[in-house]
């Protein structure tokens, strides 16, 4: 890690309002999820056009419950070799919930320009046991949902979105994470909204919404209405508070995370505008250089979670040298998501399909990295990065 950081991967967007929200929760004496979490869920749904939203303790557990819903409520893992199509570049917990719920991981290459799933290669990866497509809106950037939704409709596949990096992004004037069967969001420190830890699942179906609420908290029914689609309560508080109706987890968010979320959501226009302003400056500097390929915003409106970069031309194959120069110059960088996940050692323990041609993902693995975009002005850091790269390229 750089010892004198001038351009960090992430910065805080908190002010006194978030601290006040935490103190209010502390004074209330209610620390596990309660009214503040429920309020934030309602506000989130209204703001981003979701029918129902369920808050959990991370974006990773949002993915976990989303996939568990396919297994336990819809029984889609019962097919031999039941599989879900995913891009070869994503985050580890894009993939692990599939394995953990008995689905085979069906890797498809990514587009070299958008870094998202290559829609031209999806249909050839579909087989009779494919049940869903789970694209990742990488770095804030919308996937090609015109084609993905067509493919899902024609092949009777469910659409799940890993939208943990792209909150508020738009496709066809609709919010990412609300386009299909279910979609996930993350509120980790580096993300668009920062609730310390936290995540959200959005779904349009009331029965799935109730099932997710039960999965979130031990599988019990106490948060369900009296006559839910998945369980009818007895009317006895003593019994209903400890009746378990789904094979649940304990992934409840803290009440203070819900309180912080409500405060952060009020700041959303300002937080997003700062990222867009940083992006415009980034493009001004890098759009015409021959030695770096920026992520292309092609299929909707990105919210620019980070700046994904792939070295090319004079810098192709020189990532180690670039990272060393960044560390010496105080610029933090990291691999572009997981790189080509098929190269990760853990894959040997995961039943999966390898279609043998992942040129886009491999180029990202060999030459890709990302640097931070912030909800505050980071143009000085961007210029520092540009200066370092320009010096190496020339």
DOTOR-372012 format. One record per residue (C-alpha): residue in three letters; x, y, z; residue number from 1. Coordinates in pm, 1 decimal, always signed. Layout:
{"ALA"; {X; Y; Z}; NUM}
...
END
This chain:
{"UNK"; {+0.0; +0.0; +0.0}; 1}
{"UNK"; {+126.2; +352.4; -70.1}; 2}
{"UNK"; {+262.8; +519.3; +242.9}; 3}
{"UNK"; {+170.9; +869.8; +131.2}; 4}
{"UNK"; {-164.8; +836.4; -41.0}; 5}
{"UNK"; {-278.2; +1126.2; -257.9}; 6}
{"UNK"; {-542.2; +929.4; -449.9}; 7}
{"UNK"; {-715.6; +667.8; -230.0}; 8}
{"UNK"; {-953.0; +398.7; -351.5}; 9}
{"UNK"; {-1233.0; +536.6; -136.2}; 10}
{"UNK"; {-1320.5; +829.2; +88.9}; 11}
{"UNK"; {-1599.9; +889.1; +337.0}; 12}
{"UNK"; {-1913.2; +1078.0; +237.0}; 13}
{"UNK"; {-2028.9; +1114.9; +597.5}; 14}
{"UNK"; {-2101.9; +1437.7; +777.7}; 15}
{"UNK"; {-2248.7; +1529.2; +1114.0}; 16}
{"UNK"; {-2591.4; +1401.0; +1004.4}; 17}
{"UNK"; {-2470.5; +1040.4; +992.3}; 18}
{"UNK"; {-2310.7; +1071.7; +1337.0}; 19}
{"UNK"; {-2634.1; +1219.2; +1471.6}; 20}
{"UNK"; {-2826.3; +927.0; +1320.9}; 21}
{"UNK"; {-2597.1; +677.8; +1497.0}; 22}
{"UNK"; {-2630.5; +860.7; +1827.6}; 23}
{"UNK"; {-3006.9; +858.9; +1790.7}; 24}
{"UNK"; {-3004.9; +481.1; +1754.0}; 25}
{"UNK"; {-2773.3; +441.6; +2052.6}; 26}
{"UNK"; {-3003.8; +654.3; +2267.4}; 27}
{"UNK"; {-3305.6; +452.3; +2155.3}; 28}
{"UNK"; {-3157.9; +127.6; +2288.5}; 29}
{"UNK"; {-3273.3; -62.6; +1976.3}; 30}
{"UNK"; {-2964.9; -191.6; +1793.3}; 31}
{"UNK"; {-3080.9; -477.6; +1572.6}; 32}
{"UNK"; {-3305.6; -399.8; +1278.0}; 33}
{"UNK"; {-3626.9; -219.4; +1357.8}; 34}
{"UNK"; {-3815.7; +91.4; +1253.2}; 35}
{"UNK"; {-3511.5; +266.6; +1102.1}; 36}
{"UNK"; {-3434.9; -28.5; +873.9}; 37}
{"UNK"; {-3800.4; -55.1; +768.1}; 38}
{"UNK"; {-3809.2; +319.2; +696.5}; 39}
{"UNK"; {-3495.9; +299.9; +480.5}; 40}
{"UNK"; {-3632.4; +0.7; +288.0}; 41}
{"UNK"; {-3949.5; +195.7; +206.5}; 42}
{"UNK"; {-3755.3; +507.0; +106.1}; 43}
{"UNK"; {-3517.7; +304.9; -109.5}; 44}
{"UNK"; {-3807.2; +138.7; -293.6}; 45}
{"UNK"; {-3975.6; +470.7; -358.1}; 46}
{"UNK"; {-3657.0; +643.5; -471.0}; 47}
{"UNK"; {-3543.0; +377.8; -717.4}; 48}
{"UNK"; {-3877.4; +245.4; -833.6}; 49}
{"UNK"; {-3865.8; -98.0; -670.2}; 50}
{"UNK"; {-4185.7; -274.3; -564.8}; 51}
{"UNK"; {-4026.9; -430.0; -255.5}; 52}
{"UNK"; {-3686.5; -396.4; -86.1}; 53}
{"UNK"; {-3526.1; -608.7; +186.8}; 54}
{"UNK"; {-3218.0; -477.6; +367.6}; 55}
{"UNK"; {-2944.2; -719.6; +474.3}; 56}
{"UNK"; {-2596.4; -683.3; +623.7}; 57}
{"UNK"; {-2397.9; -673.2; +295.8}; 58}
{"UNK"; {-2419.4; -686.5; -80.3}; 59}
{"UNK"; {-2269.9; -1034.3; -61.6}; 60}
{"UNK"; {-2554.2; -1163.6; +154.1}; 61}
{"UNK"; {-2797.9; -986.8; -78.4}; 62}
{"UNK"; {-2662.8; -1211.1; -355.0}; 63}
{"UNK"; {-2677.5; -1512.4; -122.5}; 64}
{"UNK"; {-3045.8; -1466.6; -38.9}; 65}
{"UNK"; {-3133.7; -1380.2; -396.7}; 66}
{"UNK"; {-2992.3; -1712.6; -518.9}; 67}
{"UNK"; {-3128.2; -1902.7; -216.5}; 68}
{"UNK"; {-3471.4; -1783.5; -324.5}; 69}
{"UNK"; {-3427.4; -1972.0; -652.3}; 70}
{"UNK"; {-3338.8; -2288.8; -464.4}; 71}
{"UNK"; {-3580.5; -2297.6; -172.9}; 72}
{"UNK"; {-3888.8; -2118.1; -299.6}; 73}
{"UNK"; {-3872.5; -2198.7; -670.8}; 74}
{"UNK"; {-3690.6; -2536.1; -656.7}; 75}
{"UNK"; {-3475.0; -2450.3; -958.0}; 76}
{"UNK"; {-3173.5; -2647.2; -838.5}; 77}
{"UNK"; {-3361.4; -2975.2; -879.6}; 78}
{"UNK"; {-3259.2; -3013.6; -1246.0}; 79}
{"UNK"; {-2948.4; -3219.1; -1315.0}; 80}
{"UNK"; {-2662.2; -2972.1; -1364.2}; 81}
{"UNK"; {-2891.3; -2673.3; -1296.5}; 82}
{"UNK"; {-2678.3; -2372.6; -1384.9}; 83}
{"UNK"; {-2679.2; -1994.4; -1389.2}; 84}
{"UNK"; {-2497.4; -1786.4; -1650.6}; 85}
{"UNK"; {-2257.8; -1523.4; -1512.5}; 86}
{"UNK"; {-1979.4; -1305.9; -1654.6}; 87}
{"UNK"; {-1622.4; -1430.5; -1609.9}; 88}
{"UNK"; {-1535.1; -1096.3; -1447.8}; 89}
{"UNK"; {-1725.1; -1016.5; -1129.6}; 90}
{"UNK"; {-1679.1; -1034.1; -755.3}; 91}
{"UNK"; {-1623.0; -1355.4; -559.5}; 92}
{"UNK"; {-1964.3; -1336.9; -397.0}; 93}
{"UNK"; {-2126.5; -1310.5; -736.5}; 94}
{"UNK"; {-2026.4; -1674.4; -780.3}; 95}
{"UNK"; {-2009.9; -1836.3; -436.4}; 96}
{"UNK"; {-2386.6; -1817.3; -367.3}; 97}
{"UNK"; {-2443.7; -2026.2; -680.6}; 98}
{"UNK"; {-2215.4; -2303.8; -558.1}; 99}
{"UNK"; {-2348.3; -2278.5; -203.3}; 100}
{"UNK"; {-2704.9; -2327.2; -330.5}; 101}
{"UNK"; {-2629.9; -2618.5; -560.3}; 102}
{"UNK"; {-2609.8; -2439.6; -896.0}; 103}
{"UNK"; {-2335.9; -2495.1; -1149.5}; 104}
{"UNK"; {-2154.3; -2173.1; -1247.9}; 105}
{"UNK"; {-2179.6; -2109.8; -1622.2}; 106}
{"UNK"; {-1904.5; -1860.4; -1708.5}; 107}
{"UNK"; {-1938.2; -1637.7; -2016.8}; 108}
{"UNK"; {-1670.6; -1399.8; -2143.5}; 109}
{"UNK"; {-1698.8; -1020.6; -2110.4}; 110}
{"UNK"; {-1705.6; -745.3; -2368.6}; 111}
{"UNK"; {-1356.3; -589.5; -2386.9}; 112}
{"UNK"; {-1497.1; -236.6; -2396.9}; 113}
{"UNK"; {-1783.7; -236.5; -2147.3}; 114}
{"UNK"; {-1625.3; -506.4; -1921.2}; 115}
{"UNK"; {-1976.1; -651.1; -1881.5}; 116}
{"UNK"; {-2105.8; -986.9; -2001.2}; 117}
{"UNK"; {-2064.0; -1035.5; -2376.9}; 118}
{"UNK"; {-2423.3; -1081.3; -2492.5}; 119}
{"UNK"; {-2308.5; -1230.1; -2824.8}; 120}
{"UNK"; {-2178.7; -1534.1; -2633.0}; 121}
{"UNK"; {-2469.3; -1597.4; -2396.4}; 122}
{"UNK"; {-2693.6; -1805.3; -2621.2}; 123}
{"UNK"; {-2421.1; -2054.7; -2708.2}; 124}
{"UNK"; {-2366.5; -2112.0; -2334.1}; 125}
{"UNK"; {-2732.0; -2193.8; -2264.9}; 126}
{"UNK"; {-2818.0; -2560.8; -2218.4}; 127}
{"UNK"; {-3137.4; -2743.6; -2112.3}; 128}
{"UNK"; {-3040.3; -2708.6; -1744.3}; 129}
{"UNK"; {-2980.8; -2332.5; -1752.9}; 130}
{"UNK"; {-3230.8; -2158.9; -1523.5}; 131}
{"UNK"; {-3117.0; -1795.7; -1502.5}; 132}
{"UNK"; {-2878.0; -1524.8; -1617.1}; 133}
{"UNK"; {-2705.9; -1316.0; -1349.8}; 134}
{"UNK"; {-2522.1; -1026.7; -1514.8}; 135}
{"UNK"; {-2298.4; -792.6; -1314.3}; 136}
{"UNK"; {-2328.6; -419.8; -1377.8}; 137}
{"UNK"; {-1956.3; -363.9; -1332.2}; 138}
{"UNK"; {-1814.0; -37.9; -1195.6}; 139}
{"UNK"; {-2151.7; +136.4; -1222.5}; 140}
{"UNK"; {-2199.3; +46.5; -1589.8}; 141}
{"UNK"; {-2529.9; -98.7; -1720.4}; 142}
{"UNK"; {-2520.7; -423.4; -1915.0}; 143}
{"UNK"; {-2689.4; -464.2; -2252.2}; 144}
{"UNK"; {-3030.5; -541.4; -2107.8}; 145}
{"UNK"; {-3206.0; -506.1; -2440.8}; 146}
{"UNK"; {-3037.8; -828.1; -2550.1}; 147}
{"UNK"; {-3028.7; -994.7; -2207.9}; 148}
{"UNK"; {-3402.5; -951.4; -2154.3}; 149}
{"UNK"; {-3472.0; -1082.2; -2506.4}; 150}
{"UNK"; {-3258.5; -1390.3; -2440.2}; 151}
{"UNK"; {-3427.9; -1449.6; -2105.3}; 152}
{"UNK"; {-3774.2; -1421.6; -2259.7}; 153}
{"UNK"; {-3698.7; -1648.3; -2554.8}; 154}
{"UNK"; {-3535.5; -1914.4; -2336.9}; 155}
{"UNK"; {-3765.8; -1884.4; -2032.8}; 156}
{"UNK"; {-3479.3; -1785.9; -1801.9}; 157}
{"UNK"; {-3499.4; -1571.8; -1489.8}; 158}
{"UNK"; {-3300.2; -1247.7; -1473.3}; 159}
{"UNK"; {-3108.0; -1169.5; -1154.5}; 160}
{"UNK"; {-2888.8; -858.7; -1129.0}; 161}
{"UNK"; {-2572.0; -828.5; -926.6}; 162}
{"UNK"; {-2600.0; -452.8; -899.9}; 163}
{"UNK"; {-2374.3; -406.9; -598.5}; 164}
{"UNK"; {-2149.4; -161.1; -783.6}; 165}
{"UNK"; {-2412.5; +26.9; -981.2}; 166}
{"UNK"; {-2679.4; +169.6; -755.3}; 167}
{"UNK"; {-2886.4; +431.3; -933.7}; 168}
{"UNK"; {-2764.6; +341.6; -1281.8}; 169}
{"UNK"; {-3029.5; +351.4; -1553.5}; 170}
{"UNK"; {-3139.2; +136.5; -1845.5}; 171}
{"UNK"; {-3441.5; +247.3; -2048.1}; 172}
{"UNK"; {-3507.5; +505.8; -1775.3}; 173}
{"UNK"; {-3539.5; +229.8; -1514.5}; 174}
{"UNK"; {-3310.9; +179.3; -1215.7}; 175}
{"UNK"; {-3059.2; -101.1; -1233.6}; 176}
{"UNK"; {-3131.2; -370.7; -979.0}; 177}
{"UNK"; {-3506.3; -353.2; -1049.4}; 178}
{"UNK"; {-3517.4; -501.6; -1399.6}; 179}
{"UNK"; {-3588.6; -869.4; -1334.8}; 180}
{"UNK"; {-3668.6; -1140.3; -1081.5}; 181}
{"UNK"; {-3444.2; -978.5; -819.0}; 182}
{"UNK"; {-3148.5; -741.5; -789.5}; 183}
{"UNK"; {-2883.3; -676.3; -525.6}; 184}
{"UNK"; {-2720.0; -357.8; -395.3}; 185}
{"UNK"; {-2428.5; -287.7; -160.6}; 186}
{"UNK"; {-2370.3; -6.9; +88.7}; 187}
{"UNK"; {-2007.9; -84.5; +174.6}; 188}
{"UNK"; {-1769.7; +203.7; +257.8}; 189}
{"UNK"; {-1644.6; +250.3; -98.9}; 190}
{"UNK"; {-1990.9; +234.2; -257.2}; 191}
{"UNK"; {-2242.1; +496.0; -360.9}; 192}
{"UNK"; {-2425.7; +494.2; -27.2}; 193}
{"UNK"; {-2217.2; +415.2; +279.8}; 194}
{"UNK"; {-2397.2; +256.4; +576.6}; 195}
{"UNK"; {-2077.8; +100.5; +724.5}; 196}
{"UNK"; {-2191.0; -242.2; +604.0}; 197}
{"UNK"; {-2519.8; -320.6; +435.4}; 198}
{"UNK"; {-2701.2; -439.4; +126.7}; 199}
{"UNK"; {-3045.2; -448.7; -30.6}; 200}
{"UNK"; {-3246.9; -691.3; -241.9}; 201}
{"UNK"; {-3522.3; -560.3; -467.1}; 202}
{"UNK"; {-3799.1; -780.3; -607.6}; 203}
{"UNK"; {-4134.2; -715.5; -778.4}; 204}
{"UNK"; {-4308.8; -1021.0; -628.4}; 205}
{"UNK"; {-4484.2; -1006.5; -290.6}; 206}
{"UNK"; {-4441.7; -1377.4; -214.6}; 207}
{"UNK"; {-4069.8; -1358.9; -290.1}; 208}
{"UNK"; {-4048.5; -1047.0; -73.0}; 209}
{"UNK"; {-4197.6; -1232.9; +222.0}; 210}
{"UNK"; {-3971.4; -1531.4; +162.1}; 211}
{"UNK"; {-3664.3; -1305.3; +159.1}; 212}
{"UNK"; {-3770.7; -1145.5; +488.0}; 213}
{"UNK"; {-3791.9; -1489.8; +643.6}; 214}
{"UNK"; {-3459.9; -1604.9; +494.5}; 215}
{"UNK"; {-3294.3; -1291.9; +634.6}; 216}
{"UNK"; {-3378.2; -1369.8; +997.5}; 217}
{"UNK"; {-3336.6; -1736.0; +1092.2}; 218}
{"UNK"; {-3624.2; -1851.6; +872.4}; 219}
{"UNK"; {-3884.6; -1738.9; +1125.0}; 220}
{"UNK"; {-4222.7; -1594.1; +1037.6}; 221}
{"UNK"; {-4247.3; -1310.0; +1288.9}; 222}
{"UNK"; {-4194.4; -1034.2; +1027.8}; 223}
{"UNK"; {-4454.9; -1175.8; +791.7}; 224}
{"UNK"; {-4814.3; -1054.1; +769.8}; 225}
{"UNK"; {-5075.0; -1273.8; +937.5}; 226}
{"UNK"; {-5185.5; -1434.0; +610.6}; 227}
{"UNK"; {-4875.8; -1447.0; +393.1}; 228}
{"UNK"; {-4852.4; -1648.7; +73.6}; 229}
{"UNK"; {-4583.7; -1860.2; +240.2}; 230}
{"UNK"; {-4738.1; -1907.2; +587.2}; 231}
{"UNK"; {-5057.8; -1832.4; +777.6}; 232}
{"UNK"; {-4993.0; -1739.5; +1139.1}; 233}
{"UNK"; {-5177.7; -1902.9; +1427.9}; 234}
{"UNK"; {-5255.6; -1579.3; +1607.7}; 235}
{"UNK"; {-5045.0; -1676.5; +1908.5}; 236}
{"UNK"; {-4752.2; -1438.5; +1959.5}; 237}
{"UNK"; {-4579.7; -1705.1; +2169.8}; 238}
{"UNK"; {-4590.4; -1961.4; +1888.0}; 239}
{"UNK"; {-4556.5; -1735.5; +1585.8}; 240}
{"UNK"; {-4247.5; -1558.5; +1716.4}; 241}
{"UNK"; {-4056.9; -1887.9; +1708.6}; 242}
{"UNK"; {-4205.7; -2070.9; +1412.6}; 243}
{"UNK"; {-3953.1; -2135.1; +1134.8}; 244}
{"UNK"; {-4085.6; -2161.0; +780.0}; 245}
{"UNK"; {-3777.1; -2122.4; +557.2}; 246}
{"UNK"; {-3415.6; -2251.7; +582.2}; 247}
{"UNK"; {-3292.7; -1909.2; +681.4}; 248}
{"UNK"; {-2975.9; -1729.1; +779.1}; 249}
{"UNK"; {-2891.7; -1454.3; +1025.1}; 250}
{"UNK"; {-2798.3; -1166.5; +794.0}; 251}
{"UNK"; {-3000.1; -887.0; +950.9}; 252}
{"UNK"; {-2863.7; -532.9; +923.8}; 253}
{"UNK"; {-2799.1; -313.5; +1224.1}; 254}
{"UNK"; {-3057.8; -49.1; +1305.2}; 255}
{"UNK"; {-2790.9; +220.0; +1278.2}; 256}
{"UNK"; {-2717.0; +111.7; +919.5}; 257}
{"UNK"; {-3080.1; +176.5; +831.7}; 258}
{"UNK"; {-3067.7; +516.2; +1002.6}; 259}
{"UNK"; {-2750.2; +610.0; +814.3}; 260}
{"UNK"; {-2905.6; +490.8; +488.4}; 261}
{"UNK"; {-3196.5; +733.5; +523.4}; 262}
{"UNK"; {-2954.9; +1021.3; +579.5}; 263}
{"UNK"; {-2733.3; +920.2; +286.6}; 264}
{"UNK"; {-3029.1; +880.7; +52.2}; 265}
{"UNK"; {-3118.8; +1247.0; +105.0}; 266}
{"UNK"; {-2769.3; +1332.4; -21.1}; 267}
{"UNK"; {-2796.3; +1108.4; -328.1}; 268}
{"UNK"; {-2816.8; +1380.5; -597.2}; 269}
{"UNK"; {-2506.0; +1552.7; -457.9}; 270}
{"UNK"; {-2315.3; +1226.6; -409.1}; 271}
{"UNK"; {-2389.7; +1113.9; -764.0}; 272}
{"UNK"; {-2310.7; +1450.8; -921.8}; 273}
{"UNK"; {-1962.6; +1450.1; -768.3}; 274}
{"UNK"; {-1893.0; +1111.4; -927.6}; 275}
{"UNK"; {-2018.9; +1234.5; -1264.7}; 276}
{"UNK"; {-1803.5; +1548.4; -1244.1}; 277}
{"UNK"; {-1497.6; +1334.5; -1164.0}; 278}
{"UNK"; {-1583.9; +1107.3; -1456.3}; 279}
{"UNK"; {-1601.1; +1398.7; -1700.3}; 280}
{"UNK"; {-1253.5; +1509.4; -1595.1}; 281}
{"UNK"; {-1123.8; +1152.2; -1620.1}; 282}
{"UNK"; {-1257.7; +1127.4; -1975.0}; 283}
{"UNK"; {-1103.0; +1459.6; -2073.8}; 284}
{"UNK"; {-762.0; +1330.6; -1975.0}; 285}
{"UNK"; {-778.8; +972.7; -2099.6}; 286}
{"UNK"; {-1023.0; +944.9; -2387.7}; 287}
{"UNK"; {-769.7; +1007.3; -2664.1}; 288}
{"UNK"; {-462.0; +826.7; -2529.0}; 289}
{"UNK"; {-341.4; +510.9; -2704.6}; 290}
{"UNK"; {-206.5; +335.3; -2395.7}; 291}
{"UNK"; {-519.5; +297.4; -2178.2}; 292}
{"UNK"; {-870.0; +171.8; -2257.7}; 293}
{"UNK"; {-1147.0; +319.4; -2046.3}; 294}
{"UNK"; {-1470.4; +141.5; -1972.0}; 295}
{"UNK"; {-1729.8; +229.7; -2235.0}; 296}
{"UNK"; {-2069.0; +358.0; -2121.2}; 297}
{"UNK"; {-2285.2; +216.0; -2399.5}; 298}
{"UNK"; {-2616.2; +70.3; -2279.6}; 299}
{"UNK"; {-2753.2; +321.4; -2031.6}; 300}
{"UNK"; {-2643.4; +568.0; -1765.8}; 301}
{"UNK"; {-2351.1; +465.1; -1545.8}; 302}
{"UNK"; {-2310.3; +586.1; -1189.4}; 303}
{"UNK"; {-1929.9; +544.5; -1208.6}; 304}
{"UNK"; {-1856.3; +342.0; -898.4}; 305}
{"UNK"; {-1489.2; +335.8; -998.7}; 306}
{"UNK"; {-1268.3; +391.4; -1302.0}; 307}
{"UNK"; {-1191.9; +59.9; -1465.2}; 308}
{"UNK"; {-884.9; +68.6; -1688.2}; 309}
{"UNK"; {-708.7; -173.7; -1922.5}; 310}
{"UNK"; {-353.0; -103.9; -2033.9}; 311}
{"UNK"; {-284.6; -127.4; -2405.0}; 312}
{"UNK"; {-38.3; +2.9; -2666.3}; 313}
{"UNK"; {+287.6; +113.2; -2506.5}; 314}
{"UNK"; {+174.8; +0.3; -2159.4}; 315}
{"UNK"; {+29.6; -341.3; -2248.0}; 316}
{"UNK"; {+191.8; -612.8; -2038.4}; 317}
{"UNK"; {+347.6; -357.8; -1800.4}; 318}
{"UNK"; {+94.6; -357.6; -1519.8}; 319}
{"UNK"; {+346.9; -454.9; -1252.2}; 320}
{"UNK"; {+558.3; -157.1; -1346.3}; 321}
{"UNK"; {+250.6; +68.2; -1343.1}; 322}
{"UNK"; {+139.9; -51.9; -999.1}; 323}
{"UNK"; {+489.1; +1.6; -860.5}; 324}
{"UNK"; {+488.8; +357.8; -993.7}; 325}
{"UNK"; {+143.6; +414.6; -844.3}; 326}
{"UNK"; {+259.7; +293.4; -503.9}; 327}
{"UNK"; {+561.2; +523.5; -516.4}; 328}
{"UNK"; {+341.7; +814.3; -625.9}; 329}
{"UNK"; {+64.0; +765.7; -368.6}; 330}
{"UNK"; {-204.1; +629.2; -603.3}; 331}
{"UNK"; {-406.2; +333.8; -473.7}; 332}
{"UNK"; {-515.1; +76.2; -730.0}; 333}
{"UNK"; {-652.3; -275.6; -721.1}; 334}
{"UNK"; {-734.5; -554.7; -967.4}; 335}
{"UNK"; {-1038.6; -492.4; -1182.1}; 336}
{"UNK"; {-1295.4; -682.5; -975.5}; 337}
{"UNK"; {-1170.9; -1043.5; -956.7}; 338}
{"UNK"; {-1003.8; -1043.8; -1295.7}; 339}
{"UNK"; {-1081.6; -1359.7; -1491.3}; 340}
{"UNK"; {-1242.1; -1562.3; -1213.3}; 341}
{"UNK"; {-1160.9; -1888.1; -1388.9}; 342}
{"UNK"; {-798.4; -1824.4; -1287.9}; 343}
{"UNK"; {-882.6; -1812.9; -917.2}; 344}
{"UNK"; {-768.7; -2121.3; -718.4}; 345}
{"UNK"; {-1110.8; -2165.7; -557.6}; 346}
{"UNK"; {-1269.2; -2251.5; -894.5}; 347}
{"UNK"; {-1133.5; -2605.1; -871.4}; 348}
{"UNK"; {-1383.1; -2659.4; -588.0}; 349}
{"UNK"; {-1677.8; -2512.2; -780.2}; 350}
{"UNK"; {-1877.0; -2715.2; -1035.7}; 351}
{"UNK"; {-1870.5; -2495.4; -1346.4}; 352}
{"UNK"; {-1876.2; -2469.5; -1724.0}; 353}
{"UNK"; {-1557.2; -2355.2; -1897.3}; 354}
{"UNK"; {-1626.4; -2270.9; -2260.6}; 355}
{"UNK"; {-1258.3; -2223.6; -2335.7}; 356}
{"UNK"; {-1250.8; -1874.0; -2484.6}; 357}
{"UNK"; {-1227.3; -1585.1; -2240.6}; 358}
{"UNK"; {-1014.1; -1332.2; -2424.6}; 359}
{"UNK"; {-1192.4; -1028.0; -2283.4}; 360}
{"UNK"; {-1169.7; -1153.8; -1925.8}; 361}
{"UNK"; {-808.0; -1258.8; -1968.9}; 362}
{"UNK"; {-704.2; -918.2; -2101.5}; 363}
{"UNK"; {-863.6; -762.7; -1793.3}; 364}
{"UNK"; {-684.1; -1017.8; -1576.8}; 365}
{"UNK"; {-346.7; -940.5; -1735.9}; 366}
{"UNK"; {-373.7; -566.6; -1797.4}; 367}
{"UNK"; {-666.9; -434.9; -1597.3}; 368}
{"UNK"; {-699.0; -240.0; -1273.3}; 369}
{"UNK"; {-927.5; +12.8; -1122.1}; 370}
{"UNK"; {-882.8; +332.8; -927.3}; 371}
{"UNK"; {-1137.3; +501.6; -707.8}; 372}
{"UNK"; {-1413.1; +740.8; -791.1}; 373}
{"UNK"; {-1546.7; +936.1; -496.6}; 374}
{"UNK"; {-1857.3; +1119.4; -391.2}; 375}
{"UNK"; {-1626.4; +1416.4; -341.0}; 376}
{"UNK"; {-1388.3; +1594.6; -577.7}; 377}
{"UNK"; {-1092.0; +1368.2; -662.6}; 378}
{"UNK"; {-963.9; +1545.8; -972.5}; 379}
{"UNK"; {-621.0; +1612.7; -820.5}; 380}
{"UNK"; {-572.4; +1241.2; -766.5}; 381}
{"UNK"; {-689.4; +1162.2; -1118.8}; 382}
{"UNK"; {-436.5; +1408.6; -1258.4}; 383}
{"UNK"; {-160.3; +1251.1; -1049.1}; 384}
{"UNK"; {-249.1; +911.3; -1194.7}; 385}
{"UNK"; {-252.1; +1053.5; -1547.9}; 386}
{"UNK"; {+88.6; +1211.5; -1499.5}; 387}
{"UNK"; {+239.9; +882.5; -1379.3}; 388}
{"UNK"; {+95.8; +682.7; -1668.6}; 389}
{"UNK"; {+188.7; +941.1; -1930.3}; 390}
{"UNK"; {+547.7; +939.0; -1805.1}; 391}
{"UNK"; {+565.5; +559.5; -1828.5}; 392}
{"UNK"; {+406.9; +548.2; -2174.0}; 393}
{"UNK"; {+639.4; +807.0; -2323.0}; 394}
END
